Amino acid sequence: MRLPTREEIHSAFAQGEAAVVELVLGIGQQMEELAGHLEQQAVTLKELQARLEKNSRNSSKPPSSEGYNKPKRTESLRKSGQRPTGGQPGHEGHTLKRSEHPEHTEIHPVVACSQCGLSLDNVDVTADEERQVFDIPSIRIEVTAHRAEIKTCPECGAENRGVFPQNVTGSVQYGTGVKTWAAYFQSQHFVSVERTAQIFEDLLNHRIAEGTLIKAGQELAAGLEPATAAVKEQLRQAVVLHTDESGLRVKGKWHRLPVAATERLTDYTVHAQRGQTAMDDAGVLPEFKGRAMHDHWKPYFGYEACRHALCNAHHLRELPFIKNQYGQRWAAMMADLLLEIKKAVETTQEKGGEVLPAEALARFDQRYDLILNAGYAVNPRLPPLTAGKKPKQRGRPAQTPPLNLLNRLRDFKPQTLAFMADFRVPFDNNQAERDVRMIKVKQKVSGGFRTLEGAKDFARIRGYLSTARKNAVNVFGAIREAFSGQPFIPFCASQ
């Protein structure tokens, strides 16, 4: 801003009223321009501060984006309860219990009297005291030789050979047990191929080639096709389907990992493209007609044959951010209301109810709208334009984070409160997020996949293992059954 000099002021005064007015108007115009710049800078600064304050706890940013700046988890979205710490009533313990049928028994005889030294070899035992030790016996690889007899018919001279078992195809090969170990370590616990080979050598005193370990995973994935197809079909018939998507590094490039899941089923897909193309190829959502629970990502709404529900855990992360960063009380009020509705639903379910009373529904619905109105009262519909800057000719104008969230809560109110109207719909999408988490652990361990086929095989195996665990099936046994040609196939009624 340029102020007039003393000489310019005297000159204007000498020229008369018109010159003084023009001089003052020039100063006023400069002040207006300066005020506009300051206002825009304040908006920009607010946006930058908001961007810097976002993390995995108050937004949809993944924890991996925080790097070494990951904030300390000193806050929790949960409210303090009345339950004491430790195991709760009804919790099943895992105390080591005495076995009624031990595999081995060792007798420790009494040879002589500890007082006088008299021999007690011929004295009858009057009682005994037993202590049991649970231990792992030494394990080793056993070799089974399969010999097919060859006989010559004395009548016609034809040579006849015995038939080997169907899974015995090579002159020397590894059996189902070795393959199960290999797949279990690599797919369930994310142990690298090299370290898996080291485990075999340390525990079994037998080194297995890394190529053999990789081939075991490929063979397992191929044998899981019937189980994968059955899971996809049951997911299409589910009442509520949890969906999410994450990134996966394959051949040095980012690929997409859509997940579709319920409490009993899990399916993963690896795809080079993002969005609806990947989900179409996964083959679940295109034919799904139930309720899809997700995080409001736009491509999900491309599936119009199903209804939608929004994850309120995302809202509970964003609302405190609006309250703390922008000082808007409506955000805290909305978070409290969502948690209050959640508590009311849980209480009703505990009492055997299947729907909230009509008056409670009306009351919650009215409070929801009142909070939205309070939010709009403190948020302008459009942010101020920079001085001298023309509005965009195409597209919607940019809006502030509080206004974006308000619009979402207003425009998708039925999807946000779906859990209130239908008790089958969960409050959040934590099911899908938990299912994605283990794939991200694999990426942290390995860094990525060298081939797309390897990534797809791993995704199929992880979906199978996740489904088995959800159905209380022993994972190691499920892998062994798959190698035996009988993979575990769940049967779940519509959930």
C-alpha positions in Angstrom: 0.0 0.0 0.0 1.4 3.4 -1.0 0.5 6.4 1.2 0.7 10.0 -0.3 3.7 12.2 0.6 3.3 15.5 2.5 3.9 17.4 -0.7 1.1 15.5 -2.5 -1.3 16.2 0.3 -0.5 20.0 0.2 -0.8 20.0 -3.6 -4.2 18.3 -3.4 -5.4 20.7 -0.7 -4.2 23.7 -2.9 -6.1 22.3 -5.9 -9.4 22.2 -4.0 -12.0 19.7 -2.8 -12.1 17.5 -5.9 -8.4 16.8 -5.7 -8.6 15.9 -2.0 -11.6 13.6 -2.6 -9.7 11.8 -5.4 -6.6 11.4 -3.2 -8.7 9.9 -0.3 -10.6 7.6 -2.8 -7.3 6.3 -4.1 -6.2 5.5 -0.5 -9.5 3.7 0.1 -9.2 1.6 -3.0 -5.8 0.5 -2.0 -7.2 -0.4 1.5 -10.0 -2.5 -0.1 -7.5 -4.3 -2.3 -5.3 -5.0 0.7 -8.3 -6.2 2.8 -9.2 -8.6 -0.1 -5.7 -10.0 -0.2 -5.6 -10.4 3.6 -8.9 -12.1 3.5 -7.8 -14.5 0.8 -4.6 -15.2 2.6 -6.5 -16.0 5.8 -8.6 -18.5 3.8 -5.5 -20.1 2.2 -3.8 -20.2 5.6 -6.8 -21.9 7.1 -6.8 -24.5 4.4 -3.1 -25.2 4.7 -3.5 -25.5 8.5 -6.4 -27.9 8.0 -4.4 -29.9 5.6 -1.5 -30.2 7.9 -3.7 -31.2 10.8 -5.3 -34.1 9.0 -4.1 -37.5 10.0 -5.5 -41.1 10.1 -7.5 -40.3 13.3 -9.5 -37.3 12.0 -9.8 -38.0 8.3 -9.7 -40.7 5.7 -5.9 -40.6 5.3 -4.3 -44.0 5.8 -1.8 -44.4 8.6 0.9 -45.2 6.1 0.8 -41.6 4.8 2.0 -40.2 8.1 5.5 -41.8 8.0 7.6 -40.8 11.0 5.2 -38.0 11.9 2.5 -40.4 13.1 0.8 -38.7 16.0 0.6 -40.3 19.4 -2.6 -42.1 20.1 -3.6 -40.0 23.1 -7.2 -39.6 22.1 -9.9 -42.3 21.5 -13.3 -42.1 19.8 -14.6 -44.4 22.5 -16.3 -43.0 25.6 -15.2 -44.3 29.0 -17.4 -47.2 30.1 -18.2 -48.7 33.5 -16.5 -52.0 32.9 -13.4 -52.8 34.8 -10.2 -53.7 33.0 -9.3 -57.3 32.3 -11.5 -60.2 31.3 -15.2 -59.6 31.4 -17.9 -61.9 32.8 -18.5 -64.8 30.5 -15.1 -64.6 28.9 -13.7 -68.0 28.1 -10.2 -68.6 29.6 -7.4 -70.6 28.2 -5.8 -72.1 31.3 -3.7 -75.2 30.7 -5.7 -78.2 32.0 -4.6 -81.7 32.9 -4.9 -84.3 30.2 -6.9 -87.4 31.0 -5.1 -89.5 28.4 -1.4 -88.6 28.3 0.6 -90.1 25.4 3.5 -91.1 27.6 3.9 -91.9 31.3 7.2 -91.9 33.2 7.5 -93.6 36.6 9.9 -92.1 39.1 10.4 -94.9 41.7 11.2 -94.6 45.4 14.5 -96.6 45.9 15.2 -96.1 49.6 13.9 -94.4 52.7 15.1 -90.8 52.9 15.3 -91.1 56.7 17.0 -94.4 57.5 18.2 -95.5 54.1 16.2 -98.8 54.1 15.7 -100.2 50.6 12.0 -99.9 49.4 12.3 -101.9 46.2 9.9 -104.6 47.5 7.5 -102.2 49.3 4.0 -101.7 47.7 3.1 -98.2 46.4 0.4 -96.7 48.5 -0.2 -93.5 46.5 1.4 -91.4 43.8 1.6 -87.7 42.8 1.3 -86.8 39.1 2.6 -83.7 37.2 2.1 -83.3 33.5 4.4 -81.6 31.0 3.0 -80.4 27.6 5.8 -80.3 25.0 6.4 -80.6 21.3 8.2 -83.8 20.2 11.0 -83.7 17.7 9.7 -83.4 14.2 11.3 -84.5 11.0 10.4 -85.2 7.4 9.4 -88.8 6.8 9.9 -90.5 3.4 7.2 -92.9 2.2 8.2 -95.1 -0.7 5.3 -96.0 -3.0 6.0 -99.3 -4.9 3.6 -100.3 -7.6 3.8 -104.1 -8.2 4.4 -105.4 -11.7 3.0 -108.8 -12.6 3.0 -110.8 -15.8 -0.2 -112.8 -16.5 0.7 -116.5 -16.9 -2.2 -117.0 -19.2 -1.7 -114.3 -21.9 1.7 -112.9 -20.9 0.3 -109.3 -20.4 2.3 -107.1 -18.0 0.1 -105.5 -15.3 1.1 -102.6 -13.0 -0.2 -101.4 -9.7 -1.8 -97.9 -9.6 -0.1 -95.2 -7.7 -2.2 -92.7 -5.7 -3.5 -89.8 -7.7 -1.3 -87.3 -5.9 1.9 -89.3 -6.4 3.0 -88.2 -9.9 6.8 -87.9 -9.7 9.6 -90.3 -9.0 10.6 -88.0 -6.1 8.3 -85.3 -4.7 7.1 -83.4 -1.6 3.9 -84.4 0.0 0.8 -82.5 1.3 2.4 -81.8 4.7 5.4 -80.0 3.3 3.3 -77.9 0.9 0.9 -77.0 3.8 3.7 -75.8 5.9 5.1 -73.7 3.1 1.8 -72.1 2.3 0.9 -71.5 5.9 4.1 -69.6 6.7 4.0 -67.5 3.6 0.3 -66.7 3.3 -0.9 -66.7 6.9 2.2 -65.2 8.6 3.7 -63.3 5.6 7.1 -65.0 6.0 9.3 -64.5 3.0 10.3 -67.4 0.8 14.0 -67.3 1.9 13.0 -67.2 5.6 10.5 -70.0 5.1 13.3 -72.2 3.6 15.4 -71.3 6.7 12.6 -72.4 9.0 12.4 -75.8 7.3 16.2 -76.2 7.6 16.2 -75.2 11.3 13.2 -77.2 12.4 13.4 -80.2 10.1 17.1 -80.3 9.2 16.0 -80.3 5.6 16.6 -77.4 3.1 13.8 -76.9 0.6 14.4 -75.0 -2.7 12.8 -71.6 -2.8 11.2 -72.5 -6.2 9.5 -75.4 -4.6 8.0 -73.1 -1.9 6.8 -70.6 -4.6 5.2 -73.5 -6.5 3.3 -74.6 -3.4 1.6 -71.2 -3.3 0.7 -71.4 -7.0 -0.7 -74.9 -6.6 -2.8 -73.9 -3.5 -4.2 -70.9 -5.4 -5.2 -73.1 -8.3 -7.0 -75.5 -6.0 -9.0 -72.8 -4.4 -11.1 -71.8 -7.5 -14.2 -73.7 -6.4 -14.0 -72.0 -2.9 -13.5 -68.6 -4.4 -16.4 -69.0 -6.8 -18.7 -70.1 -3.9 -17.7 -67.2 -1.7 -18.4 -64.7 -4.5 -21.8 -66.1 -5.1 -22.7 -66.0 -1.4 -21.4 -62.4 -1.2 -23.8 -61.4 -4.1 -26.7 -62.8 -2.0 -25.7 -61.1 1.2 -28.1 -58.7 2.9 -25.3 -56.3 3.8 -22.0 -56.2 2.0 -18.9 -54.4 3.3 -16.7 -52.9 0.5 -13.4 -51.1 0.5 -10.4 -50.5 -1.7 -6.7 -50.1 -1.1 -3.4 -49.9 -3.0 -1.0 -52.7 -3.7 2.4 -52.4 -5.3 2.9 -54.9 -8.2 5.9 -54.9 -10.5 6.9 -51.5 -9.1 3.5 -49.9 -10.0 0.4 -49.2 -7.9 -2.5 -51.6 -8.4 -5.9 -51.6 -6.7 -7.2 -54.1 -4.2 -11.0 -54.1 -3.9 -12.4 -56.2 -1.0 -15.9 -57.4 -0.5 -16.7 -59.0 2.9 -19.3 -60.0 5.5 -18.8 -61.3 9.0 -18.3 -64.8 7.5 -16.9 -64.2 4.0 -14.0 -62.4 2.4 -13.0 -61.9 -1.3 -10.0 -59.9 -2.6 -9.2 -58.8 -6.2 -6.0 -57.4 -7.6 -6.5 -55.0 -10.6 -4.3 -52.6 -12.5 -7.0 -50.0 -12.8 -8.8 -48.0 -10.1 -12.5 -47.6 -9.5 -15.6 -49.3 -11.0 -13.5 -51.2 -13.6 -11.7 -53.1 -10.9 -14.9 -53.7 -8.9 -16.7 -54.9 -12.1 -14.0 -57.5 -12.7 -14.2 -58.6 -9.1 -17.7 -59.8 -10.0 -19.6 -59.1 -6.8 -21.1 -55.6 -6.8 -22.4 -55.7 -10.4 -24.9 -58.4 -9.4 -25.4 -57.3 -5.7 -28.9 -56.2 -4.7 -28.6 -55.8 -1.0 -27.1 -52.9 1.1 -23.5 -51.9 0.3 -21.6 -50.4 3.2 -18.7 -48.1 2.1 -16.9 -44.9 2.8 -18.8 -42.6 0.3 -16.3 -43.1 -2.5 -18.1 -42.0 -5.7 -17.6 -45.1 -7.9 -19.7 -47.2 -5.4 -22.7 -45.1 -6.2 -22.4 -46.3 -9.8 -24.1 -49.5 -8.7 -27.8 -48.5 -8.7 -29.3 -52.0 -8.2 -28.3 -52.0 -4.5 -28.9 -49.6 -1.7 -26.1 -47.9 0.1 -24.9 -47.2 3.7 -22.2 -44.8 4.8 -19.5 -45.6 7.3 -20.0 -43.5 10.4 -16.5 -44.3 11.7 -15.3 -42.0 8.9 -17.8 -39.3 10.1 -16.5 -39.6 13.7 -13.0 -39.0 12.5 -13.9 -36.0 10.4 -16.3 -34.3 12.9 -13.7 -33.8 15.7 -11.4 -32.4 13.0 -14.0 -29.8 12.1 -14.6 -29.0 15.8 -10.9 -28.6 16.7 -9.7 -26.9 13.5 -12.6 -24.6 12.7 -14.1 -24.2 16.2 -17.6 -25.2 15.0 -19.8 -26.7 17.8 -22.3 -28.3 15.4 -19.6 -31.0 14.6 -19.3 -32.1 18.2 -23.1 -32.1 18.5 -23.4 -34.3 15.4 -20.8 -36.8 16.7 -22.6 -37.0 20.0 -25.9 -37.6 18.2 -24.5 -40.4 16.1 -23.1 -42.2 19.1 -26.4 -41.6 21.0 -28.3 -43.3 18.2 -25.8 -46.1 18.1 -26.3 -46.7 21.8 -30.1 -46.6 21.5 -29.9 -49.3 18.7 -27.6 -51.5 20.8 -29.9 -51.2 23.9 -32.9 -52.1 21.9 -31.2 -55.1 20.4 -30.1 -56.3 23.8 -33.8 -56.2 24.9 -34.8 -58.2 21.9 -36.2 -55.3 19.9 -35.9 -55.2 16.1 -36.7 -51.5 15.5 -36.6 -48.2 17.4 -39.9 -46.8 18.7 -41.5 -44.4 16.2 -41.1 -41.4 18.6 -37.4 -42.1 19.0 -36.9 -42.2 15.3 -38.8 -38.9 14.9 -36.8 -37.3 17.7 -33.4 -38.4 16.3 -34.4 -37.3 12.8 -35.4 -33.8 14.0 -32.2 -33.3 16.0 -30.2 -34.4 13.0 -31.8 -31.7 10.8 -31.4 -29.0 13.5 -27.7 -29.7 13.8 -27.3 -29.5 10.0 -29.1 -26.1 10.1 -26.8 -24.9 12.9 -23.8 -25.9 10.7 -25.1 -24.1 7.6 -25.6 -21.0 9.8 -21.9 -20.7 10.5 -20.7 -21.7 7.0 -21.0 -19.6 3.9 -22.2 -21.5 0.9 -19.3 -20.2 -1.2 -15.8 -19.1 -0.1 -14.7 -15.5 -0.9 -12.9 -15.0 -4.2 -9.4 -13.6 -4.4 -9.4 -9.9 -5.2 -9.2 -9.5 -9.0 -9.7 -13.2 -9.6 -12.5 -14.3 -12.0 -14.7 -17.3 -11.0 -14.1 -20.6 -12.8 -16.1 -21.1 -15.9 -16.4 -24.9 -15.6 -17.1 -27.2 -12.7 -18.3 -26.6 -9.2 -16.6 -23.9 -7.1 -14.3 -25.1 -4.3 -15.9 -25.4 -0.9 -14.6 -25.6 2.7 -14.2 -28.9 4.5 -17.0 -28.1 6.9 -19.4 -27.3 4.1 -18.4 -30.4 2.2 -19.2 -32.6 5.2 -22.4 -30.7 5.8 -23.5 -31.3 2.2 -22.7 -35.0 2.5 -24.6 -35.5 5.7 -27.6 -33.6 4.2 -27.6 -35.2 0.8 -27.0 -38.7 2.1 -29.0 -38.6 5.2 -30.8 -42.0 4.6 -27.5 -43.7 3.9 -25.8 -42.1 7.0 -28.7 -43.2 9.3 -29.3 -46.6 7.6 -28.1 -48.3 10.8 -30.9 -46.6 12.7 -33.7 -47.7 10.4 -32.5 -51.2 9.8 -30.7 -53.1 12.6 -29.0 -55.4 10.1 -26.9 -52.5 8.9 -23.8 -51.9 11.0 -22.8 -48.5 12.3 -19.5 -48.5 10.4 -17.4 -50.2 7.8 -14.8 -51.6 10.2 -15.4 -55.2 8.8 -13.9 -54.3 5.4 -11.2 -52.1 6.9 -10.1 -55.0 9.1 -10.0 -57.3 6.2 -7.8 -54.9 4.2 -5.4 -54.4 7.0 -3.7 -57.8 6.7 -3.0 -57.2 3.0 -1.3 -54.0 4.0 0.8 -55.8 6.6 2.0 -58.2 3.8 3.0 -55.2 1.7 5.0 -53.7 4.6 6.8 -57.0 5.1 7.6 -57.7 1.4 7.4 -54.2 -0.2 5.3 -55.5 -3.1 4.9 -58.3 -5.6 7.2 -59.1 -8.5 4.4 -60.5 -10.8 0.7 -59.8 -11.2 0.0 -63.5 -11.1 1.7 -63.8 -7.7 -0.3 -60.9 -6.3 -3.6 -62.5 -7.6 -2.6 -65.9 -6.1 -1.9 -64.3 -2.8 -5.1 -62.4 -2.8 -7.1 -65.5 -3.5 -5.3 -67.5 -0.7 -5.8 -64.7 1.8 -9.5 -64.5 1.0 -9.7 -68.3 1.6 -7.8 -68.1 4.9 -9.8 -65.1 6.1 -13.1 -66.9 5.3 -11.9 -70.0 7.1 -11.0 -68.1 10.2 -14.3 -66.2 10.2 -16.1 -69.6 10.2 -13.9 -70.9 13.1 -12.1 -73.4 10.8 -8.5 -74.2 11.6 -6.4 -72.4 9.0 -3.7 -75.0 8.8 -6.3 -77.7 8.3 -8.1 -75.7 5.7 -4.8 -75.4 3.7 -4.2 -79.2 4.0 -7.7 -79.9 2.8 -7.2 -77.6 -0.2 -4.0 -79.5 -1.2 -5.9 -82.7 -0.8 -8.5 -81.5 -3.4 -11.2 -80.7 -0.9 -11.0 -77.0 0.0 -13.2 -75.6 2.7 -16.4 -74.1 1.1 -18.5 -72.2 3.5 -22.3 -72.2 3.5 -23.7 -69.0 4.8 -27.4 -68.1 4.8 -28.1 -64.5 3.6 -26.5 -62.2 6.2 
